[in-house]
Every structure is written in C-alpha cells, then in structure tokens.
C-alpha cells in the first residue's frame, strides 16, 4: 500500500513538472486568445450571446439530427432479417418506414424543407 502511494505521488509530481515546463516554453501569448475561442456558426464570440439567429437553420439542424438517428435505427433492421420470420420482420420494418415517411411529409407540408426562406 505504501508503494502504491509513493508511485502515485511520483506520477503526480512528474506530470506537474511536465505541465509546468510546457507552460514555460510555449509560444502562446494573450494575443492568441482569439484563436482559442470557439467559432459558433459565424457569430462573433466577443459580442452578446443572445443575438437572434435564423429559425430555419435550427429546423434544418433538427431534421438532420432526426434523420441521422433514423439511419442508426434502420441499420440493425437488416441483420435481424435472419433472426425472425419474414412476416414479423416486414411488419416492423414497414411500420418504421411509414412513421419516417409521415414525418417527412409533415415537414414538407410545414415548408421546413424550403430553402428559399
């Protein structure tokens, strides 16, 4: 137990020494602070965080996320074809695809897929 404690202290000391050396010899300055700031969708990170952005951008993002998750849910349907009988597999797959197509139709009806806004 003592040996484990000693080794832990040695590792912590060595890692702290390496971090100190890295900070001392790095070429970063306060002028490079802008480079390290996050770039969020073309917004200036030094301005107010609560400026309005396009709702259309948000809706397209949500559609992308939904269909991205949908792909992750469709992929396991293919290997299950051999595990269950065809009728059960077809019903489940057909029901899932119909739900996705109804969602796509609803998005189309709401003009969410219209890029001219």
C-alpha positions in Angstrom: 0.0 0.0 0.0 2.8 2.4 0.8 4.5 1.5 -2.5 1.3 2.4 -4.4 1.1 5.7 -2.6 4.7 6.5 -3.3 4.3 5.7 -7.0 1.1 7.8 -7.2 3.0 10.8 -5.7 5.8 10.3 -8.2 3.5 10.2 -11.2 1.6 13.3 -10.0 4.9 15.1 -9.5 6.3 14.1 -12.9 3.1 15.1 -14.7 3.0 18.5 -12.9 6.7 19.1 -13.9 5.8 18.4 -17.5 2.9 20.7 -17.4 5.0 23.5 -15.9 7.7 23.0 -18.5 5.1 23.1 -21.2 3.6 26.4 -20.0 7.1 27.9 -19.7 8.3 27.1 -23.2 5.0 27.6 -25.0 4.8 30.4 -27.6 1.3 31.4 -26.8 0.5 34.9 -25.7 -2.5 36.9 -24.8 -2.9 37.9 -28.4 -3.6 34.3 -29.4 -6.7 34.2 -27.1 -9.0 34.9 -30.1 -7.7 31.8 -31.9 -8.6 29.6 -29.0 -12.2 31.0 -28.7 -14.9 28.8 -30.2 -16.4 29.7 -33.6 -20.1 29.2 -33.5 -22.0 29.5 -36.8 -20.3 32.7 -37.8 -21.2 34.6 -34.6 -18.6 36.9 -33.1 -17.6 35.3 -29.8 -16.9 38.7 -28.2 -20.5 40.0 -28.9 -23.6 39.4 -26.9 -24.6 35.8 -26.7 -28.3 36.4 -27.1 -28.5 37.7 -30.6 -31.2 36.2 -32.8 -30.4 33.6 -35.5 -32.4 32.1 -38.3 -35.1 29.7 -37.1 -34.8 28.0 -40.5 -31.2 27.0 -39.6 -32.5 25.5 -36.3 -35.2 23.5 -38.1 -32.8 22.1 -40.7 -30.5 21.1 -37.9 -33.3 19.2 -36.1 -34.3 17.5 -39.3 -30.7 16.4 -39.9 -30.5 15.0 -36.3 -33.8 13.2 -36.6 -32.8 11.5 -39.9 -29.3 10.8 -38.6 -30.8 8.9 -35.7 -33.1 7.2 -38.1 -30.2 5.8 -40.0 -28.8 4.4 -36.8 -32.1 2.7 -36.1 -32.6 1.3 -39.6 -29.1 -0.3 -39.8 -29.9 -3.0 -37.1 -33.1 -4.0 -39.0 -31.0 -5.7 -41.8 -29.2 -8.3 -39.6 -32.5 -9.1 -37.8 -33.9 -10.4 -41.1 -32.5 -13.9 -40.4 -33.5 -13.9 -36.7 -37.3 -13.6 -37.1 -39.7 -14.8 -39.7 -40.3 -12.7 -42.8 -43.9 -11.5 -41.9 -42.8 -10.2 -38.5 -39.7 -8.5 -39.9 -41.7 -7.0 -42.8 -44.4 -5.6 -40.4 -41.8 -4.0 -38.1 -39.8 -2.6 -41.0 -42.9 -1.3 -42.8 -44.3 0.3 -39.7 -40.9 2.1 -39.0 -40.6 3.3 -42.6 -44.2 4.6 -42.7 -43.6 6.6 -39.5 -40.5 8.2 -41.1 -42.3 8.9 -44.3 -45.2 10.5 -42.4 -42.6 12.7 -40.6 -41.1 13.7 -43.9 -44.5 14.5 -45.3 -45.3 16.7 -42.3 -42.0 18.6 -42.6 -42.7 19.1 -46.3 -46.2 20.3 -45.5 -44.9 22.8 -43.0 -42.4 24.1 -45.6 -39.4 23.2 -43.4 -37.6 21.8 -46.5 -38.0 25.0 -48.4 -34.6 26.7 -48.7 -35.8 29.9 -50.2 -36.8 31.5 -46.8 
